[in-house]
């Protein structure tokens, strides 16, 4: 059984992600990190899911059982855990969250002592330890070697200072009306505080987490209420975060959602104008729209595509000396300010750009008009290797001949294949998607 997916370990709380699994995974991680220990301390944060209490307690039990001390910081955004792990000189950081998933799911994400997500080979090593009964049994401590845990509630201030420091000191949000949808999630305290302290007129919605309403009809996955409130209140801009606030969706003053690739492209060219873009380009993913690539090329900037997942984006950013990248879903990485996708850092850079340009949000982001793109998640009965599916190469060649970009990939956690088609002719893309869907239904559900 494989534990780790695209972004840590994730599953239904109490089933795939049970208390037993969480405790044993914590033991395995503790055994691994102990080899490189400096402070013998691991930082632990979570979002607002009810199951977080169960998993948090299990992780503390697992880590202390193998001799680690644990600092529990309570509900905080994922990027805050990454930042605080390094800032507080911990050996590692752990975030309990299933990000944008429904409340009944949960997940465990790991960060190394520098606040970076783990490489796949490290995840594989932790998995290997997890399944080694003898190693797990022998690693458990007794007497004074058992670890201790401590709950600390004042670290939110450190993260708020970090976020505010990413915003240009010569600017103020005094004349900006902002609506924030915090998704009843991890940003419900920190996001309104940051915007208020910088002077904005702030209206907050979905900021009453009860353990089961995180992401429920709100936040980055459901920005409809935000869009309505921005129009009703005549706000300048709206921001929707997901459950752990590593992702953001922007709504302009007309109540329209800004496309994720337009967000990346416009921010990239603005950074370049400000001489703040390093590496001569941007890292996005294989999902990003070709209109982003064309926009960047028109400004003599390159687009490098990574696999889906912000950790893969970050890997290529480091490899190519690039300091900006992201995913069209709203994970945006400003490497000068954060180690991972950070919705609050991104929101700060967006409002800074708006103030410096002196234009309405809709005007600024109209510079990129994405080409028609259809994404279909198809349930399947088996995951055959794509290179073994008869006729697939011919289908891909036919799509390419029609000027359609195609991307087919399996979900890392579910029995799904994700089908993406993109082209300049909407009707043709729709027609060809119907053919592609029939092809894969026959090939994978036979």
ZIHU-V259023 format. One record per residue. N is the residue number from 0. RES is the residue in three letters. NEAR is the number of other ideal C-beta (glycine too) atoms within 8 Angstrom. Layout:
# ZIHU-V259023
<<N & RES & NEAR> <N & RES & NEAR>>
This chain:
# ZIHU-V259023
<<0 & UNK & 2> <1 & UNK & 5> <2 & UNK & 7> <3 & UNK & 10> <4 & UNK & 9> <5 & UNK & 6> <6 & UNK & 11> <7 & UNK & 10> <8 & UNK & 11> <9 & UNK & 13> <10 & UNK & 11> <11 & UNK & 8> <12 & UNK & 13> <13 & UNK & 8> <14 & UNK & 7> <15 & UNK & 6> <16 & UNK & 17> <17 & UNK & 9> <18 & UNK & 10> <19 & UNK & 7> <20 & UNK & 10> <21 & UNK & 15> <22 & UNK & 13> <23 & UNK & 11> <24 & UNK & 15> <25 & UNK & 15> <26 & UNK & 16> <27 & UNK & 13> <28 & UNK & 15> <29 & UNK & 16> <30 & UNK & 13> <31 & UNK & 11> <32 & UNK & 12> <33 & UNK & 10> <34 & UNK & 6> <35 & UNK & 7> <36 & UNK & 8> <37 & UNK & 7> <38 & UNK & 7> <39 & UNK & 9> <40 & UNK & 12> <41 & UNK & 16> <42 & UNK & 15> <43 & UNK & 15> <44 & UNK & 17> <45 & UNK & 15> <46 & UNK & 14> <47 & UNK & 13> <48 & UNK & 16> <49 & UNK & 7> <50 & UNK & 12> <51 & UNK & 14> <52 & UNK & 7> <53 & UNK & 11> <54 & UNK & 16> <55 & UNK & 12> <56 & UNK & 9> <57 & UNK & 13> <58 & UNK & 17> <59 & UNK & 13> <60 & UNK & 10> <61 & UNK & 16> <62 & UNK & 17> <63 & UNK & 14> <64 & UNK & 13> <65 & UNK & 14> <66 & UNK & 11> <67 & UNK & 14> <68 & UNK & 11> <69 & UNK & 16> <70 & UNK & 13> <71 & UNK & 12> <72 & UNK & 14> <73 & UNK & 8> <74 & UNK & 11> <75 & UNK & 14> <76 & UNK & 16> <77 & UNK & 15> <78 & UNK & 16> <79 & UNK & 16> <80 & UNK & 17> <81 & UNK & 17> <82 & UNK & 14> <83 & UNK & 17> <84 & UNK & 16> <85 & UNK & 12> <86 & UNK & 8> <87 & UNK & 10> <88 & UNK & 8> <89 & UNK & 14> <90 & UNK & 12> <91 & UNK & 13> <92 & UNK & 15> <93 & UNK & 16> <94 & UNK & 15> <95 & UNK & 15> <96 & UNK & 15> <97 & UNK & 12> <98 & UNK & 12> <99 & UNK & 10> <100 & UNK & 10> <101 & UNK & 7> <102 & UNK & 12> <103 & UNK & 7> <104 & UNK & 12> <105 & UNK & 15> <106 & UNK & 15> <107 & UNK & 15> <108 & UNK & 12> <109 & UNK & 13> <110 & UNK & 15> <111 & UNK & 11> <112 & UNK & 11> <113 & UNK & 7> <114 & UNK & 12> <115 & UNK & 10> <116 & UNK & 13> <117 & UNK & 10> <118 & UNK & 5> <119 & UNK & 7> <120 & UNK & 6> <121 & UNK & 10> <122 & UNK & 11> <123 & UNK & 9> <124 & UNK & 9> <125 & UNK & 15> <126 & UNK & 12> <127 & UNK & 8> <128 & UNK & 12> <129 & UNK & 12> <130 & UNK & 6> <131 & UNK & 8> <132 & UNK & 6> <133 & UNK & 6> <134 & UNK & 9> <135 & UNK & 14> <136 & UNK & 7> <137 & UNK & 6> <138 & UNK & 10> <139 & UNK & 9> <140 & UNK & 10> <141 & UNK & 5> <142 & UNK & 5> <143 & UNK & 3> <144 & UNK & 6> <145 & UNK & 10> <146 & UNK & 13> <147 & UNK & 7> <148 & UNK & 11> <149 & UNK & 8> <150 & UNK & 7> <151 & UNK & 8> <152 & UNK & 7> <153 & UNK & 5> <154 & UNK & 12> <155 & UNK & 12> <156 & UNK & 7> <157 & UNK & 10> <158 & UNK & 14> <159 & UNK & 12> <160 & UNK & 8> <161 & UNK & 11> <162 & UNK & 13> <163 & UNK & 11> <164 & UNK & 7> <165 & UNK & 12> <166 & UNK & 11> <167 & UNK & 5> <168 & UNK & 4> <169 & UNK & 3> <170 & UNK & 9> <171 & UNK & 6> <172 & UNK & 12> <173 & UNK & 6> <174 & UNK & 4> <175 & UNK & 13> <176 & UNK & 10> <177 & UNK & 16> <178 & UNK & 17> <179 & UNK & 15> <180 & UNK & 16> <181 & UNK & 16> <182 & UNK & 16> <183 & UNK & 17> <184 & UNK & 17> <185 & UNK & 16> <186 & UNK & 13> <187 & UNK & 14> <188 & UNK & 8> <189 & UNK & 16> <190 & UNK & 17> <191 & UNK & 13> <192 & UNK & 10> <193 & UNK & 13> <194 & UNK & 13> <195 & UNK & 9> <196 & UNK & 8> <197 & UNK & 10> <198 & UNK & 8> <199 & UNK & 12> <200 & UNK & 6> <201 & UNK & 10> <202 & UNK & 11> <203 & UNK & 10> <204 & UNK & 12> <205 & UNK & 12> <206 & UNK & 10> <207 & UNK & 7> <208 & UNK & 11> <209 & UNK & 6> <210 & UNK & 9> <211 & UNK & 9> <212 & UNK & 11> <213 & UNK & 15> <214 & UNK & 15> <215 & UNK & 9> <216 & UNK & 4> <217 & UNK & 14> <218 & UNK & 18> <219 & UNK & 14> <220 & UNK & 7> <221 & UNK & 10> <222 & UNK & 14> <223 & UNK & 6> <224 & UNK & 12> <225 & UNK & 16> <226 & UNK & 13> <227 & UNK & 9> <228 & UNK & 14> <229 & UNK & 15> <230 & UNK & 9> <231 & UNK & 6> <232 & UNK & 9> <233 & UNK & 6> <234 & UNK & 12> <235 & UNK & 9> <236 & UNK & 16> <237 & UNK & 16> <238 & UNK & 17> <239 & UNK & 16> <240 & UNK & 19> <241 & UNK & 18> <242 & UNK & 19> <243 & UNK & 13> <244 & UNK & 21> <245 & UNK & 14> <246 & UNK & 15> <247 & UNK & 14> <248 & UNK & 13> <249 & UNK & 14> <250 & UNK & 16> <251 & UNK & 13> <252 & UNK & 11> <253 & UNK & 6> <254 & UNK & 10> <255 & UNK & 8> <256 & UNK & 8> <257 & UNK & 12> <258 & UNK & 11> <259 & UNK & 12> <260 & UNK & 14> <261 & UNK & 14> <262 & UNK & 15> <263 & UNK & 16> <264 & UNK & 15> <265 & UNK & 13> <266 & UNK & 13> <267 & UNK & 13> <268 & UNK & 13> <269 & UNK & 11> <270 & UNK & 10> <271 & UNK & 11> <272 & UNK & 6> <273 & UNK & 8> <274 & UNK & 5> <275 & UNK & 8> <276 & UNK & 13> <277 & UNK & 8> <278 & UNK & 9> <279 & UNK & 8> <280 & UNK & 11> <281 & UNK & 16> <282 & UNK & 15> <283 & UNK & 17> <284 & UNK & 13> <285 & UNK & 9> <286 & UNK & 11> <287 & UNK & 14> <288 & UNK & 12> <289 & UNK & 9> <290 & UNK & 12> <291 & UNK & 17> <292 & UNK & 10> <293 & UNK & 8> <294 & UNK & 12> <295 & UNK & 15> <296 & UNK & 10> <297 & UNK & 6> <298 & UNK & 8> <299 & UNK & 5> <300 & UNK & 13> <301 & UNK & 8> <302 & UNK & 13> <303 & UNK & 11> <304 & UNK & 8> <305 & UNK & 14> <306 & UNK & 6> <307 & UNK & 10> <308 & UNK & 11> <309 & UNK & 14> <310 & UNK & 9> <311 & UNK & 11> <312 & UNK & 17> <313 & UNK & 15> <314 & UNK & 9> <315 & UNK & 13> <316 & UNK & 15> <317 & UNK & 8> <318 & UNK & 6> <319 & UNK & 10> <320 & UNK & 7> <321 & UNK & 15> <322 & UNK & 11> <323 & UNK & 15> <324 & UNK & 15> <325 & UNK & 17> <326 & UNK & 16> <327 & UNK & 14> <328 & UNK & 7> <329 & UNK & 16> <330 & UNK & 11> <331 & UNK & 14> <332 & UNK & 15> <333 & UNK & 13> <334 & UNK & 13> <335 & UNK & 6> <336 & UNK & 9> <337 & UNK & 13> <338 & UNK & 13> <339 & UNK & 15> <340 & UNK & 15> <341 & UNK & 15> <342 & UNK & 19> <343 & UNK & 15> <344 & UNK & 13> <345 & UNK & 13> <346 & UNK & 12> <347 & UNK & 13> <348 & UNK & 11> <349 & UNK & 13> <350 & UNK & 14> <351 & UNK & 11> <352 & UNK & 12> <353 & UNK & 13> <354 & UNK & 10> <355 & UNK & 9> <356 & UNK & 8> <357 & UNK & 4> <358 & UNK & 7> <359 & UNK & 8> <360 & UNK & 13> <361 & UNK & 10> <362 & UNK & 7> <363 & UNK & 12> <364 & UNK & 14> <365 & UNK & 7> <366 & UNK & 9> <367 & UNK & 13> <368 & UNK & 6> <369 & UNK & 11> <370 & UNK & 10> <371 & UNK & 10> <372 & UNK & 10> <373 & UNK & 11> <374 & UNK & 8> <375 & UNK & 10> <376 & UNK & 9> <377 & UNK & 12> <378 & UNK & 5> <379 & UNK & 11> <380 & UNK & 5> <381 & UNK & 6> <382 & UNK & 8> <383 & UNK & 8> <384 & UNK & 6> <385 & UNK & 8> <386 & UNK & 5> <387 & UNK & 5> <388 & UNK & 10> <389 & UNK & 4> <390 & UNK & 8> <391 & UNK & 12> <392 & UNK & 6> <393 & UNK & 7> <394 & UNK & 11> <395 & UNK & 9> <396 & UNK & 8> <397 & UNK & 8> <398 & UNK & 13> <399 & UNK & 10> <400 & UNK & 6> <401 & UNK & 9> <402 & UNK & 7> <403 & UNK & 12> <404 & UNK & 10> <405 & UNK & 11> <406 & UNK & 9> <407 & UNK & 10> <408 & UNK & 8> <409 & UNK & 8> <410 & UNK & 10> <411 & UNK & 5> <412 & UNK & 7> <413 & UNK & 4> <414 & UNK & 8> <415 & UNK & 10> <416 & UNK & 13> <417 & UNK & 13> <418 & UNK & 15> <419 & UNK & 13> <420 & UNK & 14> <421 & UNK & 13> <422 & UNK & 13> <423 & UNK & 5> <424 & UNK & 8> <425 & UNK & 6> <426 & UNK & 6> <427 & UNK & 10> <428 & UNK & 15> <429 & UNK & 9> <430 & UNK & 8> <431 & UNK & 13> <432 & UNK & 12> <433 & UNK & 8> <434 & UNK & 9> <435 & UNK & 14> <436 & UNK & 11> <437 & UNK & 8> <438 & UNK & 11> <439 & UNK & 13> <440 & UNK & 9> <441 & UNK & 8> <442 & UNK & 12> <443 & UNK & 14> <444 & UNK & 7> <445 & UNK & 4>>
